[in-house]
Structures are given as structure tokens and as C-alpha cells.
Amino acid sequence: MGTIRHRTGAVLAAPLVLLARLVDVPMRALQRRTGQGGMAAAFLLPNMAIFGVFVLVPLALNVVYSTTAGTDILLADRTYVGGQQYARLLECQDYARPITCREDQFWTAARNTGVFVVLQVTTMVVVSLITALILNREIRGRGFFRAVFFFPVLLSPVVVGLIWRWILQRQGLLNLIMVNLGLEPEVWLNDRTYAFGAAIGVSVWAHMGFYTLILLAGLQAIPKDLYEAAQMDGTGPARVFRRITLPLLMPNLAVVLVLALIRGVQIFDEVYVLTGGGPGTSTMFLTQYIYETGFASVLRNPGLAAAASILMGLVLVVLTLAQLWLSRRAEGRGVR
């Protein structure tokens, strides 16, 4: 029986072995000619080519578009205006009052995005950390709860927005439950405060599983001996968390903060489906402004949208670098 299985496996594997030998011949010749460094470059070349075509080239075109004006899409049909689009975006009497700006919708979207990022990222990190700490404990059904918390990450942002819109709309599930409990229904998505809070809550619900997984991996990498030694010394849970868990978890927290920051600034899909930017412009964020200015508006202005996206990208780079610097500084203090 064992002989038959061995022969069957050898027959099935024969084509793969032949293919590997055929590929091995040019690979060996390439390695002899270029060395190990050349082999690494050869394997990286396809990925770098794809990255260049789909990332670097569009980025360069976006910069060029930001220096042009008009409603045409083709660059040959557009007029070069230099930095006029940036000047138009930045022309403002009082940046704290978007209504005084020439592009008031841009500054309204920027203000909404800033408030959203602060509240959403803070909530995301706190909730993800608490969830990771709970799921790291020896609790019954731990694997099930880990899967449950990660499941929303697998859903499309459009699906997430539709689900919560059906729940929060006037005739939605939440109001149905409230009516059955004898409470008055609320217009959750037509009230500025409720709609903004719903955007934050839905975003946290949709993405916290991913960040919880990162923090959970960091918690499991901490040696158990440190906790046992702290327990023998009679150290309290709060001090253990502050002196052991938090410093050793700082690299993972830095990753979570940076990724959550980038995702928060780029928020669009689920909020656009959930509220459409309303009521009014209370949930309009920068990405929606860029989309509507460049594509959805009747008098679209791709150059202005490109300039807005460049400014958003620069701010995002600065915030990310600052966050990484602060995280490394805090990590270095923890190590000392």
C-alpha cells in the first residue's frame, strides 16, 4: 500500500519536478552572470515595474494635472496655469472659518477630516487595545470571539455602509427596536451630530478587527516570564500594564497608529454610502471633496481635485513621519 502511494505521488509530482528543472537552468545562468545581488534585483524587477506603472506614473500625472485648468480630461486639451489651483485652495481670510475661504467646501472637508481623524483614531486605538487585551486572556471560546471581531474586516466598505444605513435609517432596525421598547424614534442620519458619530462608529466597527489582530500578535510575543516575575514581586495589574505591556507593545502600537491615521484621512467608501456627505456637509471629508470636484460635479475641475489630493498627501506624510518619530522616541525611553 505504501509503495502504491509513493509511486502515485511520484507520478503526480513529475510535471512539477520537470518544470522546476527547466526553470533552474536559466536561473543558474543568471546567478553566475549577476551574482546574488543581481538575482535579488531580477526578482524585484516585476514588482517594481508594477509599482511604477500603477503608483509612480499616476502620482507624476497627478502633479502635472494640478498645474492645469479646465474641464477636459486629456492633458493635451488642458491649459497650464502653474500654481493657481494651489493658490485657489489656500486663498482664505480666516482658516478657522471655512465660509471666508474661496473654496469653502475644501476647508469644510478639511476641518471635518481633522476632527474625524482625532476622534476615530483615538477610539480605534483604545477599543482595539482593550479588545486585544481581553482576547489575549484565557477565556472560553477565545478562537470564536477572535473570528467574530475580525469578520467585519472581510466585508466590502460598500457592504458595511449599506448594512448600517439599513440599521440607522428612519425606518431602520434601530428605530424599530426603540419603538418596540416604547421610545421615540430618532433621525440618526439626518442629524449632524448623530450622523458624524455614526460615521466614526461604523468606521471603528469595520476596521478594529485588523488593528486588534496586530496588537494581539504583539501581546503574544511578550515573554510570559516577565509577567510571572512581576506576579511574584506582587506588582499590581495597572503597574504591570504600564511598565511591561505598554513599552513592549509600543512597536505594534506605532504600526496601528500610522495605519489608522492613514486610513482615517482616506476615509470615503462606507461614509459616502452611509450619509452621502450629509446632512449638508457635516460628513463630507477630503476624499469625497476630491472625488466630487474631479469627477462627479457638472463643472468638474480635475486640476483643482489633483491639487487638493497633493496637499492632502503632503499633510499625511508629515503626520505619519511625526507619529513615527514620537513612537520611536517613546520606545527608546521605554528601553532605557
C-alpha positions in Angstrom: 0.0 0.0 0.0 2.8 2.4 0.9 4.6 1.6 -2.4 1.5 2.4 -4.4 1.1 5.7 -2.6 4.7 6.5 -3.2 4.5 5.7 -6.9 1.3 7.7 -7.3 2.8 10.7 -5.6 5.9 10.5 -7.8 3.8 10.4 -10.9 1.7 13.4 -9.8 4.8 15.4 -8.8 6.8 14.6 -12.0 5.4 17.6 -14.0 6.3 19.9 -11.2 9.8 18.4 -10.9 10.3 18.8 -14.7 9.1 22.4 -14.6 11.4 23.2 -11.7 14.4 21.7 -13.5 13.6 23.7 -16.7 13.4 27.0 -14.7 16.5 26.1 -12.7 18.7 26.2 -15.9 18.2 29.9 -16.7 18.2 30.8 -13.1 21.6 29.3 -12.5 23.0 31.0 -15.6 21.6 34.4 -14.4 23.1 33.9 -10.9 26.5 33.1 -12.4 26.4 36.2 -14.5 24.9 38.7 -12.0 25.6 37.2 -8.6 23.3 37.1 -5.6 22.6 40.9 -5.8 21.6 40.6 -9.4 19.3 37.7 -8.6 17.5 39.8 -6.0 17.1 42.7 -8.5 15.7 40.3 -11.1 13.1 39.1 -8.7 12.2 42.6 -7.5 12.1 44.0 -11.1 8.5 42.8 -11.9 7.1 44.2 -8.6 8.9 47.5 -9.1 7.6 47.7 -12.7 4.0 47.2 -11.5 4.6 49.7 -8.7 6.0 52.2 -11.1 3.1 51.8 -13.6 0.3 51.9 -11.1 1.7 54.2 -8.4 4.6 56.4 -9.5 3.3 57.2 -13.0 -0.2 58.2 -11.7 1.4 60.2 -9.0 3.5 62.1 -11.5 0.4 62.7 -13.7 -1.5 63.9 -10.7 1.2 66.5 -10.0 1.0 67.6 -13.7 -2.8 67.8 -13.6 -2.6 70.1 -10.5 -0.8 72.7 -12.6 -3.5 72.8 -15.3 -7.1 74.1 -15.6 -10.2 73.2 -17.5 -12.8 70.5 -17.6 -11.1 68.3 -20.2 -9.5 65.0 -19.1 -6.8 64.8 -21.7 -3.7 66.7 -20.8 -3.2 67.9 -24.4 -6.6 69.8 -24.1 -5.8 71.4 -20.7 -4.3 74.8 -20.0 -1.2 75.2 -18.0 -1.8 77.6 -15.0 1.2 76.8 -12.7 0.3 77.1 -9.1 -3.1 78.8 -9.5 -5.0 75.8 -8.3 -3.0 75.7 -5.1 -3.5 79.4 -4.6 -7.2 79.0 -5.1 -7.4 76.3 -2.4 -5.2 78.3 0.0 -7.0 81.6 -0.5 -8.7 82.3 2.8 -9.3 85.2 5.2 -9.7 83.1 8.3 -8.8 79.4 8.1 -10.9 78.7 11.2 -14.0 79.8 9.3 -14.3 78.0 6.0 -17.1 80.3 4.9 -14.4 83.0 4.4 -12.4 80.9 2.1 -12.7 80.9 -1.7 -13.0 77.1 -1.7 -15.1 76.9 1.4 -16.1 73.2 0.7 -12.4 72.2 0.7 -11.8 73.8 4.1 -15.1 72.4 5.5 -14.0 68.9 4.3 -10.5 69.5 5.8 -12.0 70.5 9.2 -14.4 67.5 9.2 -11.5 65.2 8.3 -9.3 66.6 11.1 -12.0 66.2 13.7 -12.9 62.7 12.4 -9.2 61.6 12.4 -8.7 62.7 16.0 -11.8 61.1 17.3 -11.8 58.0 15.2 -8.1 57.1 15.6 -8.3 57.7 19.4 -11.4 55.5 19.6 -9.9 52.9 17.3 -6.7 52.5 19.2 -8.3 52.4 22.6 -11.0 49.9 21.6 -8.6 47.7 19.7 -6.2 47.7 22.6 -8.9 46.8 25.1 -10.2 44.1 22.8 -6.7 42.6 22.2 -6.1 42.5 26.0 -9.4 40.7 26.6 -8.8 38.2 23.7 -5.3 37.5 24.9 -6.6 36.1 28.2 -7.6 32.5 28.8 -11.3 32.8 28.1 -13.8 30.3 26.9 -14.5 30.4 23.2 -11.5 32.7 22.6 -11.0 31.5 19.0 -14.6 32.1 18.2 -14.5 35.7 19.5 -11.3 36.4 17.6 -13.0 35.4 14.4 -16.1 37.4 15.2 -14.2 40.6 15.8 -12.1 40.1 12.6 -15.1 39.3 10.4 -16.2 42.9 9.6 -12.7 43.5 8.1 -13.6 40.9 5.4 -16.6 42.9 4.3 -16.5 45.4 1.5 -16.7 49.0 2.7 -19.8 49.5 0.5 -21.5 46.5 2.2 -20.6 47.9 5.6 -22.2 51.3 4.6 -25.3 49.6 3.3 -25.7 47.4 6.4 -25.5 50.3 8.8 -27.7 52.5 6.6 -30.4 49.9 6.8 -30.0 49.9 10.6 -29.8 53.6 11.2 -32.3 55.0 8.6 -35.7 56.4 9.6 -37.5 53.1 9.1 -34.4 51.0 10.1 -33.8 48.3 12.6 -32.6 50.5 15.4 -35.7 52.7 15.3 -37.9 49.6 15.1 -36.3 48.3 18.3 -36.7 51.7 20.0 -40.4 51.8 19.1 -41.0 48.3 20.5 -39.3 49.5 23.7 -41.7 52.4 23.9 -39.1 55.0 22.9 -39.3 57.8 20.3 -37.5 57.0 17.0 -34.6 59.2 16.0 -33.5 60.6 12.6 -30.0 59.2 13.1 -28.6 60.1 9.6 -30.4 63.4 9.3 -29.0 65.0 12.4 -25.5 66.5 12.1 -24.2 65.2 15.5 -25.7 61.7 15.1 -24.5 61.4 11.5 -20.9 62.3 12.4 -20.9 60.0 15.4 -22.4 57.2 13.2 -19.5 57.7 10.7 -17.0 57.3 13.5 -18.7 54.3 15.0 -19.2 52.5 11.7 -15.6 53.0 10.7 -14.3 51.7 14.1 -16.6 48.7 13.8 -15.5 47.9 10.3 -11.7 48.1 10.9 -11.0 47.5 14.5 -10.5 43.7 13.9 -7.5 44.3 11.8 -5.8 46.5 14.4 -6.8 44.2 17.2 -5.0 41.4 15.3 -1.8 43.4 15.1 -1.9 44.3 18.9 -2.8 40.7 19.8 0.2 39.4 17.9 2.4 41.9 19.9 0.9 40.8 23.2 1.5 37.1 22.4 5.2 37.9 21.6 5.8 39.3 25.1 7.6 36.6 27.2 5.4 35.1 29.9 8.4 35.1 32.3 8.1 38.8 32.7 4.5 38.6 34.0 5.4 35.6 36.3 8.3 37.6 37.8 6.0 40.7 38.3 3.4 38.5 39.9 6.0 37.0 42.3 7.0 40.6 43.2 3.4 41.5 44.0 3.1 44.1 41.2 -0.4 45.3 40.6 -2.1 44.9 37.2 -2.0 48.6 36.4 1.7 48.8 37.0 2.4 45.6 35.0 0.5 47.1 32.1 2.3 50.5 32.4 5.8 49.0 33.0 5.8 45.8 30.9 2.9 45.5 28.5 2.8 49.0 27.1 6.6 49.5 26.5 6.9 46.1 24.8 3.8 46.7 22.8 4.9 50.1 21.5 6.2 48.9 18.1 2.8 47.4 17.4 1.0 50.4 18.7 3.2 52.6 16.4 2.1 50.5 13.4 -1.5 50.7 14.4 -1.4 54.4 14.9 0.2 55.0 11.5 -2.2 52.7 9.6 -5.2 54.1 11.5 -4.1 57.6 10.7 -3.7 56.9 7.0 -7.0 55.1 6.9 -8.7 57.9 8.8 -7.5 60.6 6.4 -8.5 58.5 3.4 -12.0 57.6 4.7 -14.6 57.6 1.9 -16.4 54.4 0.9 -18.5 53.4 3.9 -19.3 57.0 5.0 -20.2 58.0 1.4 -22.7 55.1 1.2 -23.9 55.8 4.8 -24.6 59.5 4.7 -23.5 60.8 1.2 -21.6 63.6 3.0 -24.7 64.9 4.7 -26.7 66.2 6.2 -25.4 69.3 4.4 -21.7 69.0 4.5 -21.4 67.7 8.1 -19.8 64.3 7.0 -18.1 65.5 3.8 -14.4 64.6 4.0 -11.4 65.4 1.8 -11.6 62.3 -0.3 -15.3 63.0 -1.1 -14.4 66.6 -2.0 -11.7 65.4 -4.3 -14.0 62.8 -5.9 -16.9 65.2 -6.5 -14.6 68.1 -7.7 -12.7 65.9 -10.1 -15.5 63.6 -11.4 -19.0 63.9 -10.0 -19.6 67.7 -10.4 -21.2 69.0 -13.5 -18.4 71.7 -13.7 -15.7 69.2 -12.8 -12.2 70.6 -12.2 -9.6 67.7 -12.3 -6.8 70.2 -11.7 -8.3 71.5 -8.5 -9.0 68.0 -7.3 -5.5 67.0 -8.1 -4.1 69.9 -6.2 -6.3 69.1 -3.2 -5.1 65.5 -3.3 -1.4 66.6 -3.4 -2.0 68.8 -0.3 -3.7 66.0 1.5 -0.9 63.6 0.7 1.7 66.1 1.9 -0.1 66.6 5.2 -0.5 62.8 5.6 3.3 62.3 5.0 4.1 64.9 7.7 1.7 63.5 10.2 3.0 59.9 9.6 6.6 61.0 10.0 5.8 62.9 13.1 3.9 59.9 14.5 6.8 57.5 13.8 9.3 59.9 15.4 7.2 60.2 18.5 6.7 56.5 18.7 10.4 55.7 18.3 11.2 58.4 20.9 8.7 56.9 23.4 10.0 53.4 22.6 13.6 54.5 23.2 12.7 55.9 26.6 10.9 52.7 27.5 14.0 50.7 26.6 16.2 52.9 28.9 
